[in-house]
Amino acid sequence: MLSRGEIIFKKIIEKIIFSPWPIWNPIWKFQSKKNKLSLPIAAFLISTLYISIIYALSNNFADWRGYTIFSSAIIIDENIPFIKNSIYIYGTYYFLFIAMALSVPLNKKGLIECIFAYQILMLLSTLCFIIFVLMPIKVDTRIGLDTGEGLVATLFEILHSADPPYNSWPSLHVLHSIFLSWILVRWIKQSQGLFRIPSILSNFKLFVNHIIPISIWTLSITIAISTMTTKQHYFFDFITGIIFAVIGILILKKCIDHIEENYEKIIEKLES
């Protein structure tokens, strides 16, 4: 028999993770009457706005406070080369968010998955923000970098001025790129979103089951590695980012199973 505390905890988990949040109800009703694409677009805008604002606030707060809990630099970091052109790969991270929104399957089941995927994305990010504030680590790898001239130098200048050297672990770049890539592979295989496999190629199983997933995961891995070759993150941030991403994927898998088992109840809740 569960204790009162365990019952309360279970209910909180059910409401936060395994139930659609109330914010989705008006959006769900709107997409049902107008345009299904409005839900993925709204989810993209809400999550992007939330993550961007809280990230900026927590990072600038850490920069103002100037406190670091410990140094996570290890010998591996000293042996990872600075590759200035990897700033381009680092920047492709932002396109993953757009690709995610555009690949959402535009049917009821796909839209429900979209809701849960964005909820987990925001919950994971929130957990990271809490860590950034409570256990900050300053990244001291930017000093003396030769960024050269031209566009690459300009991109680094913009990055460094907009992104103080805190909010290091777990790396959101690594966490998000892996988490979003898993979702992209799942949804693009279904090919029921705006961003889908061309019909001429959809019958080629090698292309659908191997070439596309390998391409997406290759991009994800190179983005994750670029966090270190641009000297934005330590190896510790890279590893913890992977751990958090895997946790997020496992939770989302459970949410997908939950959708299968409680499909009608979830629809009823969204339409209430």
VEXDO-462462 format. One record per atom (N, C-alpha, C): residue in one letter; atom name; x, y, z. Coordinates in steps of 0.02 Angstrom, whole numbers. Example, Ala and Ser with C-alpha at 12.3 -4.5 7.8 and 13.67 -1.06 7.14 Angstrom:
BEGIN
A,N,660,-284,390
A,CA,615,-225,390
A,C,660,-165,390
S,N,642,-112,354
S,CA,684,-53,357
S,C,645,2,394
% end
This chain:
BEGIN
M,N,42,-60,0
M,CA,0,0,0
M,C,44,63,0
L,N,27,109,-45
L,CA,67,170,-51
L,C,52,218,6
S,N,105,253,28
S,CA,96,304,80
S,C,64,366,49
R,N,42,412,90
R,CA,11,474,67
R,C,60,514,23
G,N,123,516,46
G,CA,174,552,7
G,C,185,521,-61
E,N,186,454,-64
E,CA,196,419,-128
E,C,137,430,-174
I,N,77,432,-147
I,CA,17,444,-187
I,C,19,514,-217
I,N,37,563,-176
I,CA,42,633,-199
I,C,95,639,-254
F,N,153,607,-243
F,CA,207,609,-292
F,C,185,578,-358
K,N,150,521,-354
K,CA,125,487,-414
K,C,77,531,-453
K,N,33,566,-416
K,CA,-16,610,-449
K,C,19,669,-484
I,N,71,695,-451
I,CA,109,750,-481
I,C,143,728,-545
I,N,174,669,-544
I,CA,207,642,-603
I,C,157,631,-660
E,N,98,604,-642
E,CA,46,592,-692
E,C,24,658,-725
K,N,17,711,-684
K,CA,-7,775,-711
K,C,47,810,-752
I,N,109,806,-729
I,CA,163,842,-763
I,C,188,805,-825
I,N,195,739,-820
I,CA,226,701,-874
I,C,175,663,-917
F,N,126,632,-886
F,CA,82,587,-923
F,C,12,616,-938
S,N,6,681,-932
S,CA,-57,714,-950
S,C,-41,777,-991
P,N,-83,792,-1040
P,CA,-72,855,-1076
P,C,-87,915,-1031
W,N,-45,966,-1033
W,CA,-54,1024,-990
W,C,-114,1066,-1015
P,N,-147,1103,-970
P,CA,-206,1143,-989
P,C,-193,1192,-1046
I,N,-131,1214,-1054
I,CA,-114,1263,-1107
I,C,-132,1237,-1176
W,N,-134,1170,-1184
W,CA,-146,1141,-1250
W,C,-219,1140,-1270
N,N,-264,1145,-1222
N,CA,-336,1137,-1237
N,C,-361,1187,-1290
P,N,-350,1253,-1281
P,CA,-374,1299,-1333
P,C,-338,1290,-1400
I,N,-274,1270,-1398
I,CA,-237,1259,-1460
I,C,-264,1198,-1495
W,N,-280,1145,-1457
W,CA,-307,1084,-1486
W,C,-374,1098,-1520
K,N,-417,1136,-1487
K,CA,-482,1152,-1515
K,C,-475,1195,-1578
F,N,-426,1240,-1577
F,CA,-416,1284,-1635
F,C,-393,1243,-1696
Q,N,-344,1197,-1684
Q,CA,-318,1158,-1740
Q,C,-371,1110,-1768
S,N,-417,1088,-1724
S,CA,-471,1043,-1746
S,C,-517,1078,-1795
K,N,-527,1143,-1786
K,CA,-574,1181,-1828
K,C,-540,1214,-1887
K,N,-477,1234,-1878
K,CA,-443,1275,-1929
K,C,-390,1237,-1968
N,N,-332,1228,-1935
N,CA,-275,1199,-1971
N,C,-233,1158,-1922
K,N,-223,1095,-1938
K,CA,-185,1050,-1894
K,C,-114,1075,-1882
L,N,-85,1109,-1931
L,CA,-16,1133,-1925
L,C,-10,1186,-1871
S,N,-66,1217,-1850
S,CA,-63,1269,-1800
S,C,-38,1244,-1733
L,N,-51,1180,-1717
L,CA,-27,1152,-1653
L,C,49,1145,-1651
P,N,80,1113,-1702
P,CA,154,1111,-1701
P,C,186,1179,-1702
I,N,157,1227,-1739
I,CA,185,1294,-1742
I,C,180,1327,-1673
A,N,122,1320,-1641
A,CA,113,1349,-1573
A,C,161,1317,-1524
A,N,168,1251,-1528
A,CA,214,1215,-1482
A,C,286,1238,-1492
F,N,305,1248,-1555
F,CA,372,1272,-1572
F,C,384,1342,-1542
L,N,335,1386,-1551
L,CA,342,1455,-1528
L,C,343,1458,-1451
I,N,298,1421,-1419
I,CA,295,1421,-1346
I,C,360,1395,-1316
S,N,383,1337,-1341
S,CA,444,1307,-1313
S,C,506,1349,-1327
T,N,510,1377,-1388
T,CA,568,1419,-1406
T,C,571,1481,-1363
L,N,513,1513,-1354
L,CA,510,1574,-1313
L,C,529,1558,-1242
Y,N,501,1505,-1214
Y,CA,515,1486,-1145
Y,C,589,1469,-1135
I,N,615,1425,-1176
I,CA,685,1403,-1169
I,C,733,1462,-1178
S,N,720,1504,-1228
S,CA,765,1560,-1242
S,C,767,1610,-1185
I,N,708,1627,-1159
I,CA,704,1678,-1106
I,C,736,1652,-1041
I,N,717,1592,-1021
I,CA,744,1565,-958
I,C,819,1552,-964
Y,N,841,1529,-1022
Y,CA,913,1518,-1033
Y,C,951,1584,-1024
A,N,927,1637,-1057
A,CA,961,1702,-1054
A,C,961,1729,-983
L,N,905,1723,-948
L,CA,901,1748,-880
L,C,949,1711,-833
S,N,949,1645,-837
S,CA,992,1605,-793
S,C,1066,1615,-809
N,N,1082,1622,-873
N,CA,1152,1631,-893
N,C,1179,1699,-873
N,N,1139,1751,-884
N,CA,1161,1818,-864
N,C,1163,1826,-789
F,N,1118,1791,-754
F,CA,1120,1791,-680
F,C,1185,1759,-656
A,N,1204,1702,-687
A,CA,1266,1668,-668
A,C,1327,1712,-683
D,N,1324,1747,-739
D,CA,1380,1791,-758
D,C,1385,1849,-708
W,N,1328,1876,-688
W,CA,1328,1930,-639
W,C,1353,1906,-571
R,N,1332,1846,-551
R,CA,1352,1819,-486
R,C,1425,1800,-486
G,N,1451,1775,-543
G,CA,1521,1758,-549
G,C,1545,1701,-506
Y,N,1500,1654,-492
Y,CA,1517,1598,-448
Y,C,1518,1533,-487
T,N,1567,1490,-472
T,CA,1569,1424,-503
T,C,1580,1372,-448
I,N,1542,1317,-452
I,CA,1543,1267,-398
I,C,1607,1226,-399
F,N,1633,1210,-458
F,CA,1697,1175,-465
F,C,1718,1178,-538
S,N,1779,1158,-552
S,CA,1804,1156,-620
S,C,1797,1085,-647
S,N,1762,1078,-703
S,CA,1751,1011,-732
S,C,1800,996,-788
A,N,1849,1040,-798
A,CA,1899,1029,-850
A,C,1943,969,-834
I,N,1954,927,-884
I,CA,1999,869,-877
I,C,2048,869,-934
I,N,2093,821,-933
I,CA,2147,818,-983
I,C,2120,810,-1054
I,N,2062,778,-1061
I,CA,2031,769,-1127
I,C,2018,837,-1159
D,N,1995,884,-1119
D,CA,1978,951,-1146
D,C,2039,985,-1175
E,N,2097,974,-1145
E,CA,2158,1005,-1170
E,C,2180,976,-1237
N,N,2158,914,-1250
N,CA,2179,880,-1312
N,C,2128,884,-1368
I,N,2071,915,-1355
I,CA,2021,925,-1407
I,C,2039,990,-1443
P,N,2051,987,-1509
P,CA,2074,1047,-1545
P,C,2018,1098,-1554
F,N,2037,1161,-1559
F,CA,1990,1213,-1577
F,C,1985,1215,-1653
I,N,1925,1202,-1679
I,CA,1913,1203,-1751
I,C,1863,1259,-1765
K,N,1888,1315,-1787
K,CA,1845,1374,-1791
K,C,1787,1366,-1840
N,N,1797,1329,-1894
N,CA,1743,1320,-1943
N,C,1686,1275,-1917
S,N,1697,1242,-1861
S,CA,1644,1200,-1833
S,C,1588,1243,-1804
I,N,1597,1310,-1804
I,CA,1543,1355,-1783
I,C,1483,1347,-1829
Y,N,1495,1329,-1892
Y,CA,1440,1319,-1939
Y,C,1398,1258,-1919
I,N,1432,1205,-1899
I,CA,1397,1145,-1876
I,C,1360,1160,-1811
Y,N,1393,1196,-1768
Y,CA,1363,1216,-1704
Y,C,1297,1253,-1716
G,N,1296,1295,-1767
G,CA,1237,1335,-1782
G,C,1179,1296,-1812
T,N,1193,1239,-1843
T,CA,1139,1200,-1874
T,C,1092,1170,-1821
Y,N,1114,1171,-1759
Y,CA,1072,1149,-1703
Y,C,1004,1182,-1704
Y,N,1001,1246,-1721
Y,CA,938,1283,-1718
Y,C,889,1259,-1771
F,N,914,1232,-1826
F,CA,870,1207,-1879
F,C,834,1142,-1857
L,N,862,1106,-1808
L,CA,830,1045,-1784
L,C,761,1061,-1754
F,N,756,1118,-1720
F,CA,692,1138,-1690
F,C,639,1150,-1743
I,N,660,1183,-1798
I,CA,613,1195,-1853
I,C,593,1130,-1886
A,N,643,1086,-1898
A,CA,629,1021,-1929
A,C,582,980,-1886
M,N,589,983,-1820
M,CA,546,946,-1775
M,C,473,968,-1784
A,N,462,1034,-1783
A,CA,394,1060,-1789
A,C,363,1042,-1856
L,N,402,1044,-1909
L,CA,375,1031,-1976
L,C,366,957,-1991
S,N,396,913,-1951
S,CA,391,841,-1964
S,C,337,808,-1922
V,N,303,846,-1878
V,CA,250,817,-1836
V,C,196,785,-1881
P,N,179,721,-1870
P,CA,125,690,-1909
P,C,59,727,-1898
L,N,27,749,-1952
L,CA,-33,790,-1946
L,C,-96,747,-1942
N,N,-97,704,-1892
N,CA,-157,666,-1875
N,C,-164,669,-1799
K,N,-220,646,-1772
K,CA,-232,654,-1700
K,C,-178,622,-1657
K,N,-158,562,-1675
K,CA,-107,527,-1635
K,C,-40,564,-1639
G,N,-23,587,-1699
G,CA,40,623,-1707
G,C,40,689,-1670
L,N,-16,723,-1669
L,CA,-21,787,-1634
L,C,-18,778,-1558
I,N,-46,722,-1534
I,CA,-40,707,-1462
I,C,33,693,-1445
E,N,68,655,-1488
E,CA,139,642,-1477
E,C,178,708,-1477
C,N,158,754,-1520
C,CA,189,820,-1524
C,C,183,855,-1457
I,N,124,854,-1427
I,CA,112,886,-1362
I,C,159,857,-1309
F,N,161,791,-1305
F,CA,203,759,-1254
F,C,278,771,-1267
A,N,297,770,-1330
A,CA,368,782,-1347
A,C,390,851,-1325
Y,N,348,901,-1338
Y,CA,366,969,-1318
Y,C,363,978,-1242
Q,N,318,943,-1209
Q,CA,316,945,-1136
Q,C,380,918,-1107
I,N,403,861,-1132
I,CA,466,831,-1107
I,C,524,877,-1123
L,N,524,906,-1182
L,CA,577,953,-1202
L,C,582,1010,-1152
M,N,525,1039,-1134
M,CA,526,1096,-1087
M,C,542,1074,-1016
L,N,520,1014,-996
L,CA,536,989,-930
L,C,611,975,-923
L,N,640,944,-974
L,CA,712,931,-974
L,C,752,996,-969
S,N,730,1045,-1009
S,CA,764,1109,-1009
S,C,758,1143,-941
T,N,699,1138,-910
T,CA,688,1168,-844
T,C,734,1136,-792
L,N,741,1071,-794
L,CA,787,1036,-749
L,C,858,1062,-757
C,N,878,1073,-819
C,CA,945,1099,-833
C,C,952,1171,-805
F,N,900,1211,-814
F,CA,903,1280,-789
F,C,912,1281,-713
I,N,880,1234,-679
I,CA,887,1229,-606
I,C,960,1213,-588
I,N,989,1166,-627
I,CA,1059,1148,-616
I,C,1105,1208,-630
F,N,1090,1245,-684
F,CA,1131,1303,-701
F,C,1133,1354,-644
V,N,1076,1363,-611
V,CA,1072,1412,-557
V,C,1104,1386,-493
L,N,1090,1323,-476
L,CA,1113,1296,-412
L,C,1185,1271,-414
M,N,1206,1245,-472
M,CA,1274,1216,-477
M,C,1310,1242,-540
P,N,1323,1306,-543
P,CA,1353,1335,-603
P,C,1426,1316,-612
I,N,1445,1308,-675
I,CA,1516,1297,-692
I,C,1534,1345,-748
K,N,1587,1382,-737
K,CA,1610,1428,-789
K,C,1657,1392,-837
V,N,1647,1406,-901
V,CA,1690,1376,-953
V,C,1747,1425,-969
D,N,1808,1404,-955
D,CA,1866,1448,-964
D,C,1908,1428,-1025
T,N,1873,1408,-1078
T,CA,1910,1384,-1138
T,C,1911,1435,-1195
R,N,1879,1493,-1185
R,CA,1875,1542,-1240
R,C,1936,1587,-1244
I,N,1974,1590,-1190
I,CA,2030,1638,-1186
I,C,2083,1621,-1239
G,N,2101,1672,-1278
G,CA,2155,1665,-1327
G,C,2137,1628,-1391
L,N,2073,1618,-1405
L,CA,2054,1583,-1466
L,C,2067,1626,-1527
D,N,2097,1596,-1578
D,CA,2109,1631,-1641
D,C,2050,1616,-1688
T,N,2001,1661,-1689
T,CA,1942,1651,-1731
T,C,1951,1679,-1801
G,N,2009,1706,-1815
G,CA,2024,1730,-1882
G,C,1986,1794,-1899
E,N,1966,1798,-1963
E,CA,1929,1857,-1986
E,C,1868,1835,-2026
G,N,1829,1884,-2046
G,CA,1771,1869,-2089
G,C,1711,1842,-2051
L,N,1671,1802,-2086
L,CA,1607,1778,-2059
L,C,1617,1735,-1996
V,N,1667,1691,-1997
V,CA,1679,1648,-1939
V,C,1692,1689,-1877
A,N,1736,1739,-1882
A,CA,1752,1782,-1826
A,C,1690,1820,-1802
T,N,1649,1842,-1849
T,CA,1587,1878,-1832
T,C,1539,1833,-1794
L,N,1533,1771,-1816
L,CA,1488,1723,-1783
L,C,1511,1709,-1711
F,N,1576,1702,-1702
F,CA,1602,1691,-1634
F,C,1591,1752,-1590
E,N,1600,1811,-1620
E,CA,1589,1873,-1582
E,C,1517,1879,-1559
I,N,1470,1862,-1604
I,CA,1399,1863,-1586
I,C,1384,1812,-1532
L,N,1411,1752,-1541
L,CA,1399,1698,-1493
L,C,1425,1715,-1424
H,N,1486,1740,-1420
H,CA,1517,1755,-1356
H,C,1484,1814,-1321
S,N,1461,1863,-1360
S,CA,1429,1922,-1329
S,C,1358,1905,-1304
A,N,1324,1859,-1339
A,CA,1255,1841,-1320
A,C,1253,1784,-1269
D,N,1307,1747,-1263
D,CA,1307,1687,-1222
D,C,1365,1686,-1173
P,N,1356,1715,-1113
P,CA,1410,1714,-1063
P,C,1433,1642,-1049
P,N,1495,1633,-1026
P,CA,1524,1566,-1019
P,C,1500,1526,-959
Y,N,1434,1524,-948
Y,CA,1405,1484,-895
Y,C,1354,1436,-926
N,N,1305,1413,-887
N,CA,1255,1365,-912
N,C,1289,1308,-950
S,N,1341,1281,-919
S,CA,1383,1233,-955
S,C,1359,1161,-953
W,N,1337,1138,-893
W,CA,1319,1067,-889
W,C,1249,1058,-863
P,N,1212,1010,-889
P,CA,1229,973,-951
P,C,1221,1019,-1011
S,N,1258,1005,-1063
S,CA,1255,1047,-1123
S,C,1186,1041,-1156
L,N,1150,1098,-1160
L,CA,1085,1098,-1193
L,C,1092,1082,-1268
H,N,1148,1104,-1298
H,CA,1160,1089,-1368
H,C,1161,1013,-1379
V,N,1197,978,-1335
V,CA,1202,905,-1341
V,C,1135,872,-1325
L,N,1107,891,-1268
L,CA,1043,863,-1247
L,C,989,871,-1301
H,N,979,932,-1324
H,CA,927,946,-1373
H,C,939,912,-1440
S,N,1001,913,-1464
S,CA,1015,884,-1530
S,C,1002,809,-1530
I,N,1019,774,-1477
I,CA,1006,702,-1474
I,C,931,688,-1464
F,N,899,724,-1419
F,CA,828,714,-1406
F,C,787,730,-1468
L,N,801,786,-1501
L,CA,763,805,-1560
L,C,777,757,-1618
S,N,837,731,-1624
S,CA,853,685,-1678
S,C,814,620,-1672
W,N,806,596,-1610
W,CA,767,535,-1600
W,C,695,546,-1623
I,N,667,604,-1606
I,CA,598,620,-1626
I,C,594,628,-1702
L,N,643,662,-1731
L,CA,644,673,-1803
L,C,644,607,-1841
V,N,686,561,-1820
V,CA,690,495,-1853
V,C,622,461,-1850
R,N,590,463,-1792
R,CA,525,431,-1783
R,C,472,462,-1829
W,N,468,529,-1829
W,CA,415,562,-1866
W,C,428,564,-1941
I,N,490,572,-1961
I,CA,504,573,-2033
I,C,491,505,-2064
K,N,504,452,-2027
K,CA,489,384,-2051
K,C,414,377,-2064
Q,N,373,408,-2023
Q,CA,300,406,-2032
Q,C,279,447,-2093
S,N,317,499,-2107
S,CA,307,541,-2167
S,C,235,566,-2173
Q,N,210,594,-2118
Q,CA,142,620,-2119
Q,C,139,694,-2098
G,N,197,726,-2097
G,CA,201,796,-2080
G,C,214,838,-2141
L,N,223,904,-2130
L,CA,239,948,-2186
L,C,308,931,-2214
F,N,354,915,-2169
F,CA,422,895,-2187
F,C,422,819,-2191
R,N,420,792,-2252
R,CA,413,720,-2260
R,C,457,693,-2316
I,N,461,628,-2319
I,CA,501,595,-2372
I,C,463,601,-2438
P,N,496,623,-2491
P,CA,463,626,-2557
P,C,434,558,-2576
S,N,375,559,-2605
S,CA,340,497,-2622
S,C,382,451,-2667
I,N,423,481,-2709
I,CA,464,441,-2755
I,C,516,399,-2717
L,N,533,422,-2656
L,CA,585,387,-2617
L,C,555,345,-2559
S,N,490,356,-2544
S,CA,461,324,-2485
S,C,457,248,-2490
N,N,460,222,-2551
N,CA,457,149,-2560
N,C,524,114,-2553
F,N,577,154,-2550
F,CA,644,126,-2543
F,C,660,117,-2469
K,N,655,55,-2445
K,CA,664,41,-2374
K,C,735,60,-2350
L,N,784,50,-2393
L,CA,853,67,-2375
L,C,858,142,-2359
F,N,824,182,-2399
F,CA,826,254,-2390
F,C,789,274,-2326
V,N,729,246,-2316
V,CA,687,264,-2259
V,C,715,238,-2193
N,N,737,175,-2193
N,CA,757,143,-2130
N,C,831,151,-2112
H,N,872,171,-2161
H,CA,944,174,-2147
H,C,975,242,-2165
I,N,967,264,-2228
I,CA,1002,324,-2250
I,C,978,386,-2212
I,N,912,394,-2206
I,CA,885,453,-2170
I,C,905,451,-2096
P,N,892,396,-2059
P,CA,913,394,-1989
P,C,987,405,-1979
I,N,1029,375,-2021
I,CA,1101,383,-2014
I,C,1121,456,-2026
S,N,1089,488,-2075
S,CA,1104,558,-2090
S,C,1086,603,-2032
I,N,1026,592,-2003
I,CA,1004,633,-1947
I,C,1049,623,-1886
W,N,1066,559,-1871
W,CA,1107,546,-1813
W,C,1179,570,-1823
T,N,1203,568,-1885
T,CA,1270,595,-1900
T,C,1272,670,-1886
L,N,1219,705,-1908
L,CA,1214,777,-1895
L,C,1211,790,-1820
S,N,1172,750,-1784
S,CA,1165,758,-1712
S,C,1232,749,-1676
I,N,1269,698,-1695
I,CA,1334,683,-1664
I,C,1384,739,-1678
T,N,1385,763,-1741
T,CA,1432,816,-1759
T,C,1415,882,-1723
I,N,1350,895,-1713
I,CA,1331,954,-1674
I,C,1355,947,-1603
A,N,1345,887,-1574
A,CA,1367,875,-1505
A,C,1442,884,-1498
I,N,1480,857,-1545
I,CA,1553,863,-1543
I,C,1575,936,-1553
S,N,1537,973,-1594
S,CA,1555,1043,-1607
S,C,1552,1086,-1545
T,N,1515,1064,-1494
T,CA,1513,1102,-1432
T,C,1582,1104,-1399
M,N,1622,1053,-1414
M,CA,1690,1051,-1386
M,C,1742,1081,-1433
T,N,1733,1071,-1498
T,CA,1782,1098,-1546
T,C,1774,1174,-1556
T,N,1717,1202,-1534
T,CA,1709,1275,-1534
T,C,1729,1303,-1466
K,N,1748,1258,-1420
K,CA,1768,1276,-1352
K,C,1712,1309,-1313
Q,N,1650,1289,-1328
Q,CA,1592,1312,-1291
Q,C,1579,1270,-1229
H,N,1601,1207,-1231
H,CA,1586,1161,-1176
H,C,1645,1115,-1162
Y,N,1644,1088,-1100
Y,CA,1692,1037,-1080
Y,C,1665,968,-1099
F,N,1709,919,-1095
F,CA,1690,850,-1108
F,C,1638,827,-1057
F,N,1644,851,-996
F,CA,1596,836,-942
F,C,1525,858,-963
D,N,1521,918,-992
D,CA,1456,944,-1015
D,C,1427,900,-1070
F,N,1471,877,-1114
F,CA,1453,834,-1170
F,C,1423,769,-1145
I,N,1457,736,-1097
I,CA,1434,672,-1070
I,C,1369,680,-1032
T,N,1364,731,-989
T,CA,1303,741,-951
T,C,1244,760,-997
G,N,1259,794,-1051
G,CA,1207,810,-1100
G,C,1179,747,-1132
I,N,1222,699,-1148
I,CA,1200,635,-1176
I,C,1157,598,-1126
I,N,1178,596,-1063
I,CA,1141,561,-1010
I,C,1070,589,-1004
F,N,1066,655,-1001
F,CA,1000,687,-995
F,C,957,674,-1056
A,N,987,674,-1116
A,CA,950,660,-1177
A,C,921,590,-1177
V,N,961,542,-1156
V,CA,938,472,-1153
V,C,881,465,-1103
I,N,887,498,-1046
I,CA,833,497,-997
I,C,769,526,-1028
G,N,776,581,-1064
G,CA,718,612,-1096
G,C,686,567,-1148
I,N,727,532,-1187
I,CA,701,485,-1238
I,C,664,428,-1205
L,N,691,401,-1151
L,CA,658,346,-1115
L,C,591,368,-1086
I,N,588,429,-1060
I,CA,525,455,-1034
I,C,475,465,-1090
L,N,498,491,-1147
L,CA,453,502,-1203
L,C,426,436,-1230
K,N,469,384,-1230
K,CA,445,318,-1251
K,C,388,294,-1206
K,N,395,306,-1141
K,CA,342,287,-1094
K,C,278,328,-1108
C,N,287,391,-1125
C,CA,230,433,-1143
C,C,195,407,-1205
I,N,233,384,-1254
I,CA,204,357,-1315
I,C,165,293,-1300
D,N,191,251,-1256
D,CA,154,191,-1234
D,C,90,212,-1198
H,N,96,265,-1158
H,CA,38,291,-1121
H,C,-16,316,-1170
I,N,5,348,-1224
I,CA,-42,372,-1275
I,C,-79,313,-1306
E,N,-43,259,-1321
E,CA,-73,199,-1350
E,C,-127,170,-1304
E,N,-112,170,-1240
E,CA,-158,139,-1192
E,C,-216,184,-1171
N,N,-207,249,-1177
N,CA,-257,296,-1151
N,C,-278,347,-1204
Y,N,-278,327,-1266
Y,CA,-290,372,-1323
Y,C,-356,411,-1315
E,N,-410,375,-1303
E,CA,-476,406,-1299
E,C,-481,454,-1240
K,N,-452,435,-1183
K,CA,-454,478,-1124
K,C,-416,543,-1135
I,N,-359,538,-1171
I,CA,-319,597,-1185
I,C,-356,644,-1232
I,N,-388,616,-1283
I,CA,-428,656,-1330
I,C,-484,692,-1292
E,N,-516,655,-1248
E,CA,-572,684,-1209
E,C,-547,740,-1165
K,N,-488,732,-1136
K,CA,-459,784,-1092
K,C,-442,846,-1133
L,N,-415,836,-1192
L,CA,-396,893,-1235
L,C,-457,931,-1261
E,N,-511,895,-1271
E,CA,-571,927,-1299
E,C,-618,953,-1245
S,N,-601,943,-1182
S,CA,-646,964,-1127
S,C,-641,1040,-1116
% end
